[in-house]
Amino acid sequence: MRGNIAQMMQKAQRMQENMQKVQDDLAQLEVVGQSGGGVVKVTLTGKMDARKVQIDPSALADAEMLEDLMVAAINDAVSKANEESAKRMSAATAGMPLPPGMKLPF
């Protein structure tokens, strides 16, 4: 019994170290969301910090269209960042039995 607990503690410690590395990597990760065929591009980090917004001058003539393109580009970037984050966190927690739907970090 003692060996099982020790093994589980070692796995938990490795998982914690892996998760910290993933979180550090996500802070450096940049994803680009775009809309309108690249008319608007938004760059976010894996921690959802905005880094850059690029707008093609042709989009400046129509404010309403530009607003819609901005929303779509932001949503695209958020989706990409979430997808990459989930993939990396899944790899970091591999081998640890976690309840379904449990999100890490807490």
Secondary structure, DSSP 8 states (H G I E B T S, - for coil): -HHHHHHHHHHHHHHHHHHHHHHHHHHH-EEEEEETTTTEEEEEETT--EEEEEE-GGGGG-HHHHHHHHHHHHHHHHHHHHHHHHHHHHHHTTTS---TT--S--
